[in-house]
């Protein structure tokens, strides 16, 4: 089964505070999670001032405020990181189709590394997917573009929303996979 995952965070380091996780499945199912900030700060996760400045740009500020409100709503959970990890695991299990699990990310060296640091290192939780599951959308794009030319795909309205980005990335990944198979 093909999935695409995207995160929104507050730094560009493995210890970044994760604001939200979006995952889209090729069967149309989606999951959008918001993680509370305070427990992450207690785990010494970081917020970068340059990233905050980037989010405070007028084009992104309304989305940033909306994400912050959703994060605040998750503050009351007693085990928010374990809950998020379990929701991801259950989502993947529910949508499994018996084929190899491929989780496309614009860069597993970013999204997967940050989530691995959060779940495994800070929370001592197993990753919700097998270590072979993460796939690089940028590498797929490079391979597909060797074979054929693709029209420029403009980012969708709502870009930088983890779920909107995950849906967009999945659409692109499936298009590239189809081109490579033909």
Backbone bond lengths (Angstrom), bond angles and torsions (degrees), N, CA, C in turn:
res aa  C-N    CA-C-N  psi(-1)  N-CA   C-N-CA  omega(-1)  CA-C   N-CA-C  phi
1 X - - - 1.457 - - 1.518 108.38 -
2 X 1.298 116.06 138.33 1.455 122.08 176.83 1.525 110.39 -96.03
3 X 1.322 114.23 134.36 1.459 123.50 176.78 1.518 107.00 -130.70
4 X 1.311 116.42 163.47 1.453 121.50 168.11 1.516 107.29 -134.02
5 X 1.320 115.69 139.08 1.460 121.26 -177.66 1.514 109.03 -127.87
6 X 1.321 115.60 141.33 1.456 121.52 175.56 1.517 108.46 -141.30
7 X 1.319 115.61 148.39 1.465 120.22 175.29 1.519 108.90 -124.10
8 X 1.311 115.08 157.74 1.459 122.44 168.75 1.519 105.47 -121.06
9 X 1.334 115.26 132.35 1.463 118.64 -175.21 1.522 110.45 -140.99
10 X 1.328 114.89 178.86 1.462 120.49 -173.70 1.521 113.66 -113.60
11 X 1.318 117.20 18.89 1.467 122.72 173.84 1.518 107.46 -164.19
12 X 1.314 116.18 171.99 1.460 121.04 -178.99 1.530 110.91 -111.95
13 X 1.332 116.32 30.41 1.466 122.53 -177.83 1.523 109.62 -121.77
14 X 1.327 117.17 161.83 1.474 119.49 178.12 1.531 113.52 -56.28
15 X 1.320 117.65 -27.70 1.472 122.29 -178.70 1.528 112.87 -89.78
16 X 1.318 118.13 15.87 1.462 121.90 -177.64 1.523 111.63 -62.08
17 X 1.322 116.32 142.85 1.461 121.39 169.53 1.525 106.50 -68.03
18 X 1.334 115.80 126.94 1.464 121.41 179.12 1.521 108.36 -93.53
19 X 1.334 115.83 122.53 1.459 119.99 179.65 1.518 110.80 -85.64
20 X 1.339 116.38 -46.89 1.459 118.67 -176.58 1.524 110.90 -152.09
21 X 1.324 113.78 156.42 1.458 122.89 177.74 1.524 106.57 -128.57
22 X 1.316 115.94 129.31 1.462 120.83 175.01 1.516 108.87 -121.06
23 X 1.326 116.34 136.91 1.457 119.82 176.79 1.528 108.15 -138.10
24 X 1.335 114.47 134.45 1.467 121.65 179.87 1.521 107.61 -121.19
25 X 1.330 115.49 141.13 1.456 122.48 -179.62 1.521 109.16 -110.38
26 X 1.318 116.59 148.95 1.469 121.19 -178.32 1.528 112.48 -61.43
27 X 1.323 118.34 -19.54 1.470 120.23 177.81 1.530 112.39 -84.45
28 X 1.328 117.10 1.98 1.464 121.48 177.48 1.517 114.86 100.32
29 X 1.315 118.62 -12.51 1.461 120.99 179.79 1.527 110.09 -75.19
30 X 1.329 115.41 148.34 1.463 121.00 -179.09 1.523 110.19 -138.94
31 X 1.322 114.63 162.85 1.460 121.98 175.58 1.525 107.08 -145.12
32 X 1.324 116.00 135.15 1.466 121.94 179.46 1.516 107.14 -130.65
33 X 1.323 116.67 117.05 1.464 122.15 -177.71 1.524 110.22 -115.15
34 X 1.326 115.64 145.46 1.455 122.00 176.00 1.519 107.32 -122.42
35 X 1.327 116.95 128.75 1.459 121.59 -176.53 1.520 110.24 -106.62
36 X 1.319 117.76 137.63 1.465 120.11 -178.99 1.530 111.93 -70.22
37 X 1.310 114.97 147.25 1.462 121.71 -176.20 1.530 112.78 -79.21
38 X 1.330 118.10 -44.07 1.471 121.40 -172.30 1.530 112.51 -58.32
39 X 1.343 120.26 -49.50 1.470 118.36 178.30 1.531 112.79 -59.51
40 X 1.323 116.94 -32.80 1.465 119.67 179.12 1.528 110.95 -70.52
41 X 1.325 116.76 -38.46 1.463 119.49 177.33 1.524 110.69 -65.56
42 X 1.333 116.87 -34.47 1.469 120.80 176.23 1.530 111.61 -65.30
43 X 1.335 116.01 -25.39 1.469 120.92 177.75 1.531 110.82 -88.25
44 X 1.332 116.64 11.82 1.466 122.58 179.80 1.531 113.10 67.76
45 X 1.327 117.01 25.73 1.460 119.97 174.00 1.533 107.01 -76.39
46 X 1.315 117.53 157.99 1.459 119.84 -166.85 1.524 113.83 -116.55
47 X 1.327 113.29 153.55 1.460 123.59 171.49 1.513 105.79 -120.86
48 X 1.324 116.68 129.63 1.449 123.08 -176.94 1.521 109.49 -101.68
49 X 1.320 116.95 132.76 1.470 119.87 -177.03 1.533 112.06 -64.06
50 X 1.329 118.06 -35.05 1.470 119.87 178.05 1.527 110.86 -65.16
51 X 1.330 116.72 -37.19 1.468 120.09 178.42 1.527 109.95 -68.26
52 X 1.320 117.78 -40.00 1.469 120.37 175.77 1.524 110.80 -61.35
53 X 1.320 116.57 -41.48 1.470 119.89 177.34 1.524 110.12 -61.35
54 X 1.334 116.80 -41.80 1.463 121.21 178.97 1.531 109.66 -60.45
55 X 1.333 117.96 -46.05 1.464 121.76 179.78 1.525 111.84 -65.92
56 X 1.320 118.08 -28.21 1.467 121.22 -178.35 1.520 113.85 -81.19
57 X 1.317 117.54 4.32 1.470 120.93 174.87 1.531 108.01 -63.62
58 X 1.343 118.87 142.50 1.472 120.84 -177.81 1.534 114.52 -54.03
59 X 1.321 117.75 -30.97 1.470 120.29 179.78 1.526 112.85 -69.78
60 X 1.341 116.54 -21.03 1.473 120.08 -174.68 1.526 113.88 -118.83
61 X 1.303 117.21 -8.86 1.463 120.77 -171.21 1.526 113.31 -61.29
62 X 1.333 118.25 -43.86 1.468 120.70 -179.58 1.533 111.26 -61.45
63 X 1.329 116.18 -42.75 1.464 120.14 177.24 1.523 110.32 -63.45
64 X 1.329 117.50 -42.97 1.463 122.10 179.06 1.529 110.77 -59.12
65 X 1.319 117.47 -44.04 1.472 121.72 179.02 1.530 109.93 -63.67
66 X 1.328 117.45 -41.98 1.469 121.14 179.44 1.529 110.80 -64.39
67 X 1.330 117.32 -41.54 1.468 120.51 178.43 1.521 109.82 -64.29
68 X 1.340 117.23 -42.72 1.462 120.89 179.82 1.534 111.32 -59.15
69 X 1.324 116.49 -40.06 1.476 119.96 178.86 1.530 110.77 -64.41
70 X 1.334 116.74 -41.04 1.466 120.08 178.34 1.528 111.03 -66.77
71 X 1.349 116.44 -35.52 1.469 120.23 176.81 1.527 110.60 -65.03
72 X 1.314 116.32 -42.09 1.469 120.94 179.52 1.518 110.99 -62.16
73 X 1.311 117.30 -36.84 1.461 121.30 179.12 1.524 111.37 -64.22
74 X 1.334 117.70 -25.11 1.470 121.63 -179.83 1.526 112.28 -86.52
75 X 1.329 117.73 -5.54 1.474 121.03 -176.80 1.532 113.50 -62.06
76 X 1.335 118.40 -26.21 1.467 121.04 -175.77 1.530 113.23 -77.05
77 X 1.330 117.80 -13.98 1.466 120.40 -178.18 1.526 110.07 -65.88
78 X 1.325 116.35 141.87 1.462 119.66 -178.89 1.525 112.37 -80.09
79 X 1.324 118.02 -31.53 1.470 121.16 178.23 1.527 109.51 -133.46
80 X 1.327 117.52 66.55 1.465 120.04 -172.50 1.528 114.17 -62.53
81 X 1.323 118.60 -37.05 1.470 119.56 -178.16 1.525 110.28 -71.57
82 X 1.330 116.79 -40.99 1.467 120.18 177.03 1.524 110.01 -64.79
83 X 1.326 117.10 -39.52 1.465 120.48 177.92 1.527 110.70 -62.41
84 X 1.336 117.40 -43.90 1.464 121.21 179.86 1.519 110.17 -64.00
85 X 1.324 116.64 -45.20 1.465 120.74 179.31 1.521 110.29 -60.64
86 X 1.332 117.07 -44.19 1.466 120.85 -179.37 1.529 111.86 -66.89
87 X 1.330 117.37 -37.78 1.470 119.78 176.82 1.527 111.05 -63.66
88 X 1.329 117.06 -40.54 1.463 120.53 176.38 1.527 110.60 -62.91
89 X 1.335 116.41 -46.99 1.467 121.16 179.88 1.533 110.30 -59.01
90 X 1.327 116.39 -47.15 1.470 120.67 -179.17 1.527 111.64 -65.18
91 X 1.328 117.07 -38.02 1.463 120.90 177.91 1.528 110.11 -61.29
92 X 1.326 116.55 -46.76 1.460 120.66 -179.99 1.533 110.67 -64.40
93 X 1.330 117.15 -42.75 1.468 120.83 -179.82 1.529 111.08 -64.68
94 X 1.314 116.81 -42.27 1.468 121.69 -179.16 1.524 112.11 -64.48
95 X 1.334 116.93 -34.38 1.458 121.22 -175.63 1.531 113.80 -96.46
96 X 1.320 117.26 -1.54 1.470 120.28 -179.42 1.524 110.25 -60.37
97 X 1.331 115.10 141.58 1.461 119.55 -179.39 1.530 112.70 -120.81
98 X 1.325 116.96 12.12 1.456 120.71 179.64 1.516 113.44 89.77
99 X 1.325 117.40 -12.81 1.467 121.09 176.61 1.521 109.36 -90.67
100 X 1.323 115.35 171.10 1.453 120.40 -179.90 1.530 110.46 -59.30
101 X 1.320 115.22 137.69 1.465 121.83 179.43 1.527 108.47 -84.47
102 X 1.325 117.10 119.20 1.461 122.90 177.39 1.518 107.93 -119.76
103 X 1.318 116.34 117.79 1.462 120.71 179.59 1.527 107.52 -110.14
104 X 1.332 115.10 102.41 1.451 121.71 -177.11 1.523 110.31 -79.33
105 X 1.329 115.51 131.73 1.463 122.37 176.95 1.516 106.77 -134.49
106 X 1.326 116.77 146.33 1.464 118.91 179.30 1.519 109.90 -56.81
107 X 1.309 115.34 -33.35 1.457 119.88 172.13 1.521 108.78 -157.55
108 X 1.340 117.03 105.65 1.468 118.77 175.18 1.528 111.66 -58.97
109 X 1.337 116.56 -24.26 1.458 120.05 178.11 1.528 111.25 -68.57
110 X 1.315 117.05 -9.97 1.464 121.08 175.79 1.531 109.66 -110.15
111 X 1.329 117.24 -70.73 1.465 121.61 -174.72 1.531 112.14 -57.97
112 X 1.327 117.06 -51.92 1.460 120.61 -176.21 1.529 111.39 -65.98
113 X 1.325 117.14 -38.37 1.466 120.91 -179.90 1.530 110.20 -63.86
114 X 1.323 116.79 -43.47 1.468 119.90 179.60 1.526 110.82 -65.36
115 X 1.337 117.47 -44.31 1.467 119.80 179.64 1.526 111.61 -67.46
116 X 1.322 116.98 -37.29 1.467 119.99 177.22 1.524 110.21 -63.54
117 X 1.322 117.12 -41.53 1.457 120.47 177.93 1.533 110.57 -62.34
118 X 1.323 116.18 -42.58 1.465 120.66 179.93 1.525 111.55 -66.79
119 X 1.332 116.98 -54.66 1.461 119.99 -174.26 1.530 112.89 -73.09
120 X 1.332 117.47 -51.20 1.462 120.64 -173.22 1.516 112.95 -79.70
121 X 1.318 116.73 -50.25 1.461 119.21 -172.69 1.525 112.49 -80.40
122 X 1.325 116.87 -45.56 1.462 119.03 -176.08 1.522 113.27 -83.96
123 X 1.333 117.76 -32.66 1.472 120.53 -174.46 1.525 113.46 -112.38
124 X 1.322 117.48 -3.04 1.461 122.05 -179.71 1.533 112.00 54.95
125 X 1.334 115.42 42.43 1.463 121.98 179.27 1.527 109.12 -114.56
126 X 1.310 115.78 146.09 1.462 119.71 175.90 1.533 108.81 -69.58
127 X 1.316 115.16 149.15 1.466 119.08 175.01 1.523 108.51 -64.38
128 X 1.332 117.78 147.90 1.471 119.77 -177.98 1.523 113.40 -77.93
129 X 1.326 118.99 -1.16 1.458 122.31 178.53 1.518 109.55 -136.44
130 X 1.329 115.14 161.21 1.454 122.53 179.13 1.528 109.45 -68.60
131 X 1.319 116.43 150.20 1.462 119.51 -176.90 1.526 113.54 -62.69
132 X 1.333 118.32 -19.93 1.464 120.70 178.72 1.533 112.50 -86.53
133 X 1.306 118.53 -6.54 1.468 121.42 -174.42 1.525 115.43 -73.27
134 X 1.355 120.03 -39.18 1.466 118.83 -178.16 1.529 112.22 -62.72
135 X 1.342 115.10 134.33 1.466 122.31 179.42 1.519 108.55 -129.98
136 X 1.332 114.85 149.57 1.463 120.36 -177.02 1.523 111.17 -95.70
137 X 1.316 116.47 115.66 1.453 122.12 178.45 1.531 111.26 -64.69
138 X 1.312 117.72 -34.93 1.471 120.13 179.88 1.528 111.10 -65.20
139 X 1.325 116.89 -40.06 1.468 120.36 177.14 1.526 110.26 -65.90
140 X 1.333 116.66 -43.13 1.459 120.67 177.88 1.531 110.22 -58.88
141 X 1.326 116.29 -44.23 1.462 121.08 179.06 1.529 110.43 -59.23
142 X 1.325 117.86 -45.83 1.462 121.18 -179.94 1.526 111.59 -61.14
143 X 1.310 117.00 -42.59 1.471 120.54 179.20 1.524 111.05 -66.15
144 X 1.310 117.02 -43.57 1.466 120.47 -178.37 1.520 111.27 -66.72
145 X 1.314 117.36 -36.00 1.462 120.59 -178.65 1.520 112.76 -72.09
146 X 1.327 118.33 -17.01 1.466 121.53 173.40 1.528 108.77 -68.36
147 X 1.340 115.15 -36.16 1.463 120.73 -175.15 1.532 113.30 -84.55
148 X 1.306 117.36 -34.72 1.464 120.13 -175.16 1.527 110.31 -153.01
149 X 1.309 116.44 167.11 1.463 122.18 177.61 1.522 108.62 -100.21
150 X 1.307 115.87 137.25 1.456 121.42 -179.92 1.515 109.75 -114.22
151 X 1.318 116.84 144.88 1.465 118.49 175.07 1.523 109.32 -67.68
152 X 1.312 115.99 150.44 1.458 120.32 177.04 1.525 108.96 -61.92
153 X 1.311 116.47 131.18 1.466 120.97 178.03 1.515 109.31 -108.51
154 X 1.306 113.92 112.55 1.457 120.74 178.64 1.522 109.07 -71.70
155 X 1.330 115.99 139.19 1.466 120.02 176.76 1.519 109.32 -57.85
156 X 1.314 117.31 144.00 1.459 119.97 -178.21 1.529 112.60 -71.19
157 X 1.319 115.45 160.52 1.460 120.39 172.44 1.523 106.53 -61.26
158 X 1.307 116.49 132.87 1.460 120.21 -177.81 1.512 112.47 96.53
159 X 1.334 117.98 10.56 1.456 120.89 177.80 1.525 109.27 -53.44
160 X 1.296 115.84 147.21 1.467 126.39 -176.75 1.525 111.59 82.40
161 X 1.302 116.06 10.61 1.460 122.25 164.67 1.524 103.48 -97.40
162 X 1.322 118.26 123.52 1.466 121.48 -171.95 1.525 112.82 -54.44
163 X 1.325 117.93 -40.80 1.468 119.47 -178.13 1.528 111.43 -73.54
164 X 1.316 118.35 -41.93 1.473 120.73 177.80 1.523 109.60 -61.17
165 X 1.327 116.76 -43.39 1.459 120.13 178.85 1.530 111.50 -65.07
166 X 1.343 117.56 -39.95 1.470 120.55 179.28 1.527 110.61 -63.06
167 X 1.325 117.21 -42.42 1.470 120.42 178.39 1.522 110.76 -62.83
168 X 1.305 116.53 -44.77 1.473 121.57 179.40 1.530 110.17 -61.81
169 X 1.320 116.99 -47.13 1.460 121.41 -179.28 1.526 111.11 -62.14
170 X 1.331 117.62 -37.87 1.463 120.48 178.51 1.527 110.14 -65.15
171 X 1.319 116.83 -43.50 1.468 121.02 178.20 1.530 110.32 -57.18
172 X 1.322 116.31 -45.48 1.464 121.66 -179.73 1.534 110.01 -66.58
173 X 1.337 117.49 -44.30 1.470 120.64 -179.62 1.519 110.82 -59.74
174 X 1.328 117.29 -44.52 1.464 120.20 -179.63 1.533 111.25 -64.86
175 X 1.331 116.96 -36.03 1.460 120.83 177.39 1.539 109.96 -64.98
176 X 1.329 117.07 -44.26 1.461 120.35 179.85 1.533 110.93 -66.27
177 X 1.327 116.94 -41.39 1.469 119.64 179.02 1.531 111.21 -62.10
178 X 1.317 116.02 -41.28 1.469 120.17 179.12 1.538 110.33 -62.32
179 X 1.330 115.76 -42.94 1.465 119.49 179.56 1.528 111.30 -63.42
180 X 1.305 117.26 -39.12 1.468 120.46 -179.60 1.532 111.95 -70.20
181 X 1.313 117.10 -29.30 1.467 121.01 -179.52 1.528 111.92 -79.03
182 X 1.320 117.70 -23.66 1.485 121.59 -178.88 1.514 111.27 -81.79
